[in-house]
């Protein structure tokens, strides 16, 4: 199918030197293996969802300054070792008018202030609600099958896009916009995600964001779990 590989990297304690700074040793081995079997990494983010860095395995107390320091290592390493790979970032999630906030969350604004304008493409993840698995987070971040065709629900991706576009314009002006992860809902997806009911959300999200200048949209999971695009 001529698909391209897009990835992020491990950033846990095991990938860091004695000073706690991220080291490219493990990533270098992975890139070398990919190349040895005829593959290439088309695009890469440093870490998955840095706004939830602790959830992704970053060291305890990880903050925006740490992120900026790590990006200062990762960016030059990526350009030197794989100059054809597009540097995506920051790959944030959970902010804006339908924020899915949890304790210890880092703001994209602070992350972008720490890095400076270093990314080839401005990326973010798009979830307009949390799934029923995360009902404990409160009704405000939930949605229902009954709301799947409502104007309020179908307009949410555009409103979230406005939030991240404004950040792009402030910190990475002129850079393309990519959505590197999306589905009907965060936290595993809802049971109707792989049914006909969700096709309206899927089509309107893609069409409206294309009109807003989003160049790439990557869906979370083709056919597995409630995240699946297909049953």
N, C-alpha and C positions, 0 to 999 in steps of 0.2 A: 504493500500500500504506500510505499515511499514516505512513510511518516518520519518526522524529525524528532530527535531527542532533546527534551528540555528538562532541566533538573535543578535542584538546590543541593546543599552540602551539609554534612554533619558538622555541628558546632559545639559539641559537648566537651566536657573536661578532657576526654581522651584525645581530642584533636588539637590540644593547646600545649605550648611550651611551659617551662617552669615559671614564667612571668604571667601566665594566663592568657597570652596572645595566641590567636588562631595560627596554626601552622599548616602549610599546604602539603605536608608529607603524604597523608592518606589520599587527598584529592588528586595528587600527582600520579599515584599508582593507579587510581581509577581511570583517569584520563588516558594514561599509557595503555591500559588494558583495552579500553574502548577502541583506541586507534589500532591496536594490534589485531582486532577481529573485524576491522574494516568499517568501524562506526565513527561518528563524530558527534560532539555535543553542539547542537545548533544555537542554544541559548541557555543562560544559567542565571539564577538568583543565588546570592551568597547563602541565605538561610530561609527556611520556610516561615513565613508570617512573623517577622521580627517584632510586630506589635505584641505578640504572645510569645516572646523569646523563651521564657521559663518553661512554658508548655512544650516547646520544641526541643528542650534539652540543653539550653544554654546554661552556663554556670549560675549558681545562686547569686542574686544581687546584680545580674547583668543589666546594664543601662545604656542609654543612648551614646554616651561617650565611649563605652566599650565597643558598641556597634561601629562607630566612626573609626576607631582604631583598627578594628578587624577589616573593615572595608578598605582601609589604606594599605593593607597587606594583600587582600584578596584581589582587588581590582588590577593592580600591576601584574600580579602573578597570572591572572587569567589572560591578560593581553599578551604577555610574553609566551605563555605555554600553548595558548589556543586563540590566536589573533582573529580567527574567523567566527568565534563564539560571541553572540550578542550578550552584553552585560545588562541584565534586567534588575530593576529594583525600584522601590524597596520590597514590593510584594506584601504590602500591609493588608490587614483585614479588620473588620469589626468596628469601624469608625463611621462618622457622619450622622445623618438624620435618623438612621435605624441602628444605632450602635449596639453591638453585642459585647458590652464591657464586662471584664472580669478583673479580679484583683491583680495588681502588678502589671497592668497593661502599659505599654510604652506608646507614646503618640508618634505618628508619622512626622509631624512637624519637628519634633525634637530629633528624630532619627535623621531627617534630611538636613537639618542644621549641622549635625555632627559630621555628615559625609561631604557636604558641598556637592556641586553638580558633576557627578561622576558617572551616571548611568547612561547607557546607549538608548534605553527604552524605559519609560516610567510604567511600572507594573503594579497592579493591586489585585486582590481577591474580592469577589462579589457574592455576598449572601445577604438577602433582604430579610431574613428571619432565622431563628434557630429552630431545629426540628422538635417534635414532641418528645424526643429522648431527653431534651434539656428543658423540660417543663419547669424544673426547679428554678430556672433563671427568671421566671415570671411571665405573665401573659403579654406584657408589652413587646416582647421579642418573639412571640409565637405567631403562627398563621394557621389557617384551617382549610380543608378542602372546599368548604362552602364559600371561601373568599377568593378562590383560585381564578375567577373571571372578573373580579372587581377592578374598577379603575384604580382604586387606591393601591391594591397589590401590584397590578401590572405597571404602575408608574414608579415603583420603588427603585428599580435598577437605574433609571435615569437620574433620580435624585441622589443616589449614592455616587453615580458618575460625576455629577456636578461638584460634589465634595472633593473627590480625588483629582478632578481636572483643575480645580482651583489650586491645589497643592502642586500639581505638575507645573502650572503656569508661574507659580512663585519660585519654585526651587529647581526645576528642570525645564525651563521654557523652551518650547519648540520640539521637545522630544515626543516620539510616538507614544500612544497609549495602548497597553496590552492588559487584558484580564487573564491572569495565568491560573486561575481556579474559580469555578462557579458551579452552582447547582441550585436546586429549588430552595434548599435550606441548609444551614450549617449543622454541625453536630450529628452527622450521619444521614441527613435527608429524611423526608417524610414518605409514608407508604404509597402515596399517589404519584410520586415523582416519575415512575416508569410507566404511567398510564397516559391515556389520551388527554386527560384533564390538564396535564402539565405542558402539553405542546403549545398552548397559547402563551404561557409565560416564556417558554423557550424561544419561540419565534419573535415575539414582541421585544424581548430583551435583546436578541441579536440584531434585529432590524433597527431598533431605536438607538442602540449604542453605535452601530455602524454609521448612522447619520450624525452621531456626535463625534465621530473621528476615531473610534476604537478600531484598531487594525487587526487584532487577534483576540479570540476568545477561546479558552481551553476549559472544557467541561470536566468536572470531577467524576470520573468513573464511567466507563462505557456500559458495562452490564454486570454489576455485582452489588449487593446490598441495596438499601433504599437510596443511596446516592446514584444508582445506575440510571443512565439516560434511557436504556432499553430494558425490558423485562427478559 
